């Protein structure tokens, strides 16, 4: 019934306005949607077989390859107060240029003639050392003189001992002679008594012989006393010899003690001299530290102290210097899961903050505004953010990095891996496999073959 109504409606519309119905409803035109669908399906299938470059993305910042090229703090070594600024923030300085002049704040360094006075003390101490050394030399000569005097004294005593020994020998011979004489007198008395008893001689002759005997006995006692006295003198000479040895030993020991005392005083003075010389060197070095100089060429930034007279403690930061000659590098932080896929010399593409770029991560050749680099170092220690740090430098075979780069500029790195078909990459992502998993398997199979 509806078909009949539609036919009637068509006849009515055609009779009223011929051609309008066919133009509005287009029921006679053939549809091409199926062709477009088939074409799109074929294109999609072709796209699935296009090559796709696997990659790892990581964010990082611009830094420097060498530590000394990074922004450097300039600190004060000594405490002081700001006396004069020679630069301002933003100025470019060369290595050795004066940045700041400090004033002294410690009481022990206030003396303006501190260096000269310390030099005078060093001179006086040196003279004292020379005096002690001269005294030691004099005592050494005195010791030698005493040794020579001792030798002379001992020789003199030895001569006296030798003379006394000769005298004792003579007196011993005299004693023997007197003893022999006394024995002769004794025999004469004995003979005289016999002769007197027989009446051959008189009593007077007997008395004379007794007197001669008594005189001989007196001579014997006198000779014996002289011999004992000479022996006592010999003993005294030997005692004098020992006393002289002891006396000169005491004198020489005292002189040597004075010499060693002088040498000890000289050594102590030398230690004090070294201490004074050390103080002088420290004072001289401190006087040079009043002028803070630039350690290297660069731009002055971040002045922490400003006013004249502000106090600075040891180690306080004054300014920072950004070196003007920098070899830029990029520090990227990669996930621990991706660390095993990164090696030295690996190619990396970069997109820097502030530089326009059109990126096709799977087709790096079709990207625009990216820059090349290569991995130079991979740290084995995890960073505070839980990722591993990778250093990347400029690839000499690629376009140069922008001259407008500054330290701290953000960068996004795309580390290029294996080329695979698009369908393979989709399948890998759906299953959550790592990019290089199957490449490693293929490498192992090749090694086995």
C-alpha positions in Angstrom: 0.0 0.0 0.0 2.9 2.3 0.8 4.4 1.6 -2.6 1.2 2.8 -4.2 1.2 5.9 -2.1 4.8 6.7 -3.0 4.0 6.2 -6.7 1.0 8.5 -6.4 3.2 11.1 -4.6 5.9 10.7 -7.4 3.3 11.2 -10.1 1.9 14.3 -8.3 5.4 15.8 -7.8 6.4 15.1 -11.3 3.3 16.7 -12.7 3.7 19.8 -10.6 7.5 20.4 -11.2 9.2 18.1 -13.6 12.9 17.1 -12.5 12.7 18.3 -8.9 12.0 15.0 -7.4 15.0 13.3 -9.1 17.3 16.1 -8.2 16.3 16.1 -4.5 16.2 12.4 -3.7 18.9 11.1 -6.2 17.4 7.7 -6.0 18.8 6.8 -9.4 22.5 7.6 -8.5 24.9 4.7 -7.7 26.9 4.9 -4.3 30.8 4.8 -4.2 31.1 4.3 -0.5 32.1 0.7 -0.9 34.9 1.7 -3.2 36.2 4.2 -0.7 36.0 1.7 2.1 37.9 -0.8 0.1 40.5 1.8 -0.9 41.0 2.9 2.7 41.3 -0.7 3.8 44.0 -1.3 1.2 45.9 1.9 2.3 45.7 0.8 5.9 47.1 -2.6 5.0 49.9 -0.9 3.1 50.6 1.4 6.0 50.9 -1.6 8.3 53.8 -2.9 6.2 55.6 0.5 6.2 58.9 0.6 8.2 58.6 2.0 11.7 61.7 3.0 13.8 61.4 1.8 17.4 62.4 4.5 19.9 62.6 5.4 23.6 61.5 8.8 24.7 63.1 10.5 27.7 63.1 14.1 29.0 66.2 16.0 30.1 68.0 19.3 30.2 70.9 21.0 28.5 74.1 20.7 30.5 77.9 20.6 29.8 80.1 17.6 29.1 82.9 18.7 31.5 82.4 19.7 35.1 84.5 22.8 34.9 82.3 24.2 32.2 79.2 24.3 34.3 78.0 27.3 36.3 80.6 27.8 39.1 80.1 29.4 42.5 82.8 31.9 43.5 83.2 31.7 47.3 85.3 33.6 49.8 88.1 31.8 51.5 88.4 34.2 54.4 85.9 36.2 56.4 85.6 39.9 55.6 83.4 42.8 54.7 82.7 44.1 51.2 84.9 47.1 50.5 84.3 47.6 46.8 82.5 45.9 43.9 84.4 45.8 40.6 81.6 44.1 38.5 77.8 43.8 38.3 75.5 41.1 37.4 75.5 40.3 33.7 79.0 41.5 33.1 81.4 39.3 31.2 84.8 38.8 32.8 88.1 37.2 31.9 90.0 34.8 34.1 91.9 36.7 36.7 89.7 39.8 36.7 88.9 41.3 40.1 85.3 40.8 41.1 85.3 42.1 44.7 87.5 43.7 47.3 87.2 42.6 50.9 88.1 44.4 54.1 89.5 42.8 57.2 87.2 41.9 60.2 89.5 39.9 62.5 91.4 41.8 65.2 94.6 39.8 64.8 95.0 41.0 61.2 94.2 44.7 61.7 97.9 45.8 61.9 98.7 47.5 58.6 102.4 46.7 59.2 101.7 43.0 60.0 103.9 41.7 57.2 106.9 44.0 58.0 106.7 43.3 61.7 106.6 39.5 61.0 109.7 39.9 58.8 111.5 41.8 61.6 110.6 38.9 64.0 112.0 36.5 61.5 115.2 38.5 61.2 115.6 38.7 65.0 115.0 35.0 65.3 117.6 34.3 62.6 120.2 36.4 64.5 119.3 34.4 67.6 119.9 31.2 65.8 123.2 32.5 64.5 124.2 33.4 68.1 123.4 30.0 69.4 125.3 28.4 66.6 128.3 30.6 67.3 128.1 29.7 71.0 128.0 26.1 70.1 131.1 26.6 67.9 132.9 28.4 70.7 132.1 25.7 73.2 133.3 23.1 70.7 136.7 24.9 70.5 136.7 25.2 74.3 136.2 21.5 74.6 139.1 20.8 72.3 141.3 23.2 74.3 140.3 21.4 77.5 141.1 18.1 75.9 144.6 19.4 74.9 145.1 20.9 78.5 144.2 17.5 79.9 146.7 15.8 77.8 149.4 18.2 78.9 148.5 17.9 82.5 148.5 14.1 82.3 151.8 14.1 80.6 153.3 16.3 83.3 151.9 14.0 86.0 153.2 11.0 84.2 156.7 12.6 84.1 156.5 13.3 87.8 155.4 9.7 88.4 158.3 8.4 86.3 160.7 10.6 88.3 159.3 9.5 91.6 159.6 5.9 90.5 163.3 6.5 89.8 163.7 8.2 93.1 162.0 5.3 94.8 164.4 2.9 93.0 167.4 4.9 94.2 166.1 5.1 97.8 165.4 1.3 97.7 169.1 0.8 96.6 170.2 3.2 99.4 168.1 1.2 101.9 169.7 -2.0 100.8 173.2 -0.5 101.1 172.5 0.9 104.6 171.0 -2.5 105.6 174.2 -4.2 104.4 176.3 -1.6 106.2 174.2 -2.2 109.4 174.8 -6.0 109.1 178.6 -5.3 108.8 178.4 -3.1 111.9 176.6 -6.0 113.7 179.3 -8.4 112.8 181.9 -6.0 113.9 180.2 -5.6 117.3 180.0 -9.4 117.7 183.7 -9.7 116.9 184.6 -6.8 119.2 182.8 -8.5 122.1 184.7 -11.7 121.6 187.9 -9.7 121.3 187.0 -7.6 124.3 186.3 -10.7 126.4 189.7 -12.1 125.4 191.3 -8.8 126.2 192.4 -8.1 122.6 190.8 -4.7 122.4 189.8 -2.1 124.9 186.3 -1.1 126.0 186.7 2.1 124.1 187.1 0.3 120.8 183.9 -1.8 121.6 182.0 1.4 122.4 183.1 2.9 119.1 181.8 -0.1 117.2 178.5 0.1 119.1 178.2 3.8 118.1 178.9 2.9 114.5 176.1 0.3 114.7 173.7 2.9 116.2 174.6 5.3 113.4 174.0 2.7 110.8 170.7 1.8 112.4 169.7 5.5 112.3 170.7 5.6 108.6 168.6 2.5 108.0 165.6 4.1 109.6 166.2 7.4 107.7 166.5 5.6 104.4 163.4 3.5 105.1 161.4 6.7 106.0 162.6 8.4 102.8 161.5 5.3 100.8 158.1 5.3 102.4 157.7 9.0 101.9 158.7 8.6 98.2 156.2 5.8 97.8 153.5 8.0 99.4 154.4 10.8 97.0 154.0 8.4 94.1 150.6 7.4 95.4 149.7 11.1 95.7 150.8 11.7 92.1 148.6 8.9 91.0 145.7 10.3 93.0 146.5 13.7 91.4 146.4 12.0 88.0 143.0 10.6 88.6 141.8 13.9 90.1 143.0 15.7 87.0 141.2 13.2 84.8 138.0 13.7 86.8 138.4 17.5 86.8 139.0 17.8 83.1 136.2 15.2 82.4 133.8 17.5 84.4 135.0 20.6 82.6 134.7 18.9 79.2 131.3 17.5 80.1 130.1 20.9 81.2 131.4 22.5 78.0 129.8 19.8 75.9 126.5 20.3 77.8 126.7 24.0 77.0 127.3 23.1 73.4 124.3 20.7 73.3 122.2 23.3 75.1 123.2 25.9 72.5 122.3 23.5 69.7 119.0 22.7 71.4 118.3 26.4 71.7 119.2 26.8 68.0 116.9 24.0 67.0 114.1 25.5 69.1 114.7 28.8 67.5 114.7 27.2 64.1 111.3 25.7 64.9 110.0 29.1 65.9 111.6 30.6 62.8 109.7 28.0 60.7 106.5 28.9 62.5 107.1 32.6 61.9 107.9 32.0 58.2 104.7 30.0 58.0 102.8 32.8 59.6 104.4 35.3 57.1 103.4 33.1 54.2 99.8 32.8 55.6 99.7 36.6 56.1 100.9 37.2 52.6 98.5 34.7 51.1 95.6 36.2 53.2 96.5 39.7 51.9 96.1 38.4 48.4 92.7 36.9 49.2 91.3 40.3 49.9 90.8 40.5 46.1 88.3 37.9 44.8 89.2 37.2 41.2 87.4 35.3 38.5 88.6 31.6 38.2 87.7 31.5 34.5 86.1 33.6 31.8 82.4 33.9 31.7 79.3 35.9 32.7 78.6 37.0 36.3 75.2 36.1 37.7 73.5 35.6 41.1 75.3 38.1 43.3 74.3 37.0 46.8 75.7 40.0 48.7 75.2 43.5 47.6 75.8 46.3 50.0 79.2 47.9 50.9 80.2 46.7 54.4 78.2 43.5 54.4 79.9 40.7 56.3 81.0 37.5 54.6 81.9 34.3 56.4 84.4 31.7 55.2 82.9 29.7 52.3 80.1 32.1 51.6 79.0 32.3 48.0 79.6 35.7 46.4 78.5 35.2 42.7 78.2 32.6 40.1 80.1 32.5 36.8 78.7 30.9 33.7 81.7 30.0 31.4 81.7 31.4 27.9 83.3 28.4 26.3 81.0 25.4 26.8 80.8 22.0 25.2 77.1 21.3 25.5 75.6 18.0 26.3 72.2 16.7 27.2 71.4 14.8 30.3 68.5 12.4 29.9 66.8 10.4 32.5 65.5 7.0 31.3 63.4 4.4 33.0 65.2 1.4 34.5 63.3 -0.9 32.1 64.8 1.0 29.1 68.4 1.1 30.5 69.4 -2.2 28.9 68.4 -0.9 25.5 70.9 2.0 25.6 74.6 1.8 24.7 77.4 4.2 24.0 77.4 5.6 20.5 73.7 5.2 20.1 71.9 7.7 17.9 69.5 10.1 19.6 67.2 12.8 18.1 66.3 15.9 20.1 63.6 18.4 20.4 64.6 21.5 22.3 62.2 23.8 24.2 61.6 27.0 22.3 62.6 25.6 18.9 59.6 24.6 16.7 59.6 21.1 15.4 57.4 18.6 13.7 58.1 15.1 15.0 57.2 11.7 13.6 58.7 9.4 16.2 58.4 6.3 13.9 59.8 8.1 10.9 62.7 10.3 12.0 63.6 11.1 8.4 60.2 12.9 8.0 60.6 15.0 11.2 61.5 18.6 11.0 63.3 20.7 13.6 65.0 17.8 15.4 68.7 17.6 16.1 71.1 14.7 16.3 73.2 13.4 19.1 75.0 10.3 20.3 75.2 8.6 23.7 78.6 9.2 25.3 78.0 7.9 28.9 75.5 5.8 30.8 75.6 6.0 34.6 75.2 2.8 36.5 73.8 4.5 39.6 70.2 5.5 39.9 69.4 9.2 40.4 67.2 10.7 43.0 64.2 10.6 40.7 64.4 6.8 40.3 65.8 7.0 36.8 69.2 6.5 35.2 71.2 9.4 33.8 72.4 9.3 30.2 74.8 11.9 28.7 74.4 12.7 25.0 76.7 15.0 23.0 76.3 16.6 19.6 76.6 14.3 16.5 79.3 15.6 14.3 77.8 14.0 11.3 74.5 15.7 11.8 73.4 19.4 11.8 74.8 21.5 14.5 72.8 22.3 17.6 71.4 25.8 17.9 73.8 28.5 19.0 71.0 29.9 21.3 71.1 26.9 23.6 71.6 27.7 27.3 72.3 25.5 30.2 69.0 24.3 31.8 67.0 24.4 28.5 64.6 21.5 28.4 65.0 18.8 25.8 63.2 15.7 24.8 65.3 12.8 23.4 64.1 10.1 21.0 66.6 7.2 21.1 66.4 5.4 17.8 66.3 1.6 17.9 65.4 -1.1 15.4 63.4 -0.6 12.1 60.3 -2.8 12.1 57.0 -2.9 10.2 54.1 -0.9 11.6 52.0 -4.0 12.3 54.8 -5.5 14.3 55.1 -2.3 16.4 51.4 -2.3 17.0 51.4 -6.0 18.0 54.4 -5.3 20.3 52.7 -2.5 22.1 49.5 -4.4 22.5 51.4 -7.2 24.2 53.7 -4.9 26.2 57.0 -6.3 24.9 60.1 -4.2 25.1 61.4 -2.8 21.8 64.6 -4.8 21.5 63.3 -8.1 22.8 63.0 -9.9 19.5 66.1 -8.3 18.1 68.1 -10.0 20.8 66.4 -13.3 20.0 67.4 -12.9 16.3 71.0 -12.0 17.3 71.2 -15.1 19.5 69.8 -17.3 16.6 72.4 -15.8 14.3 75.2 -16.6 16.8 73.9 -20.2 17.1 74.0 -20.6 13.3 
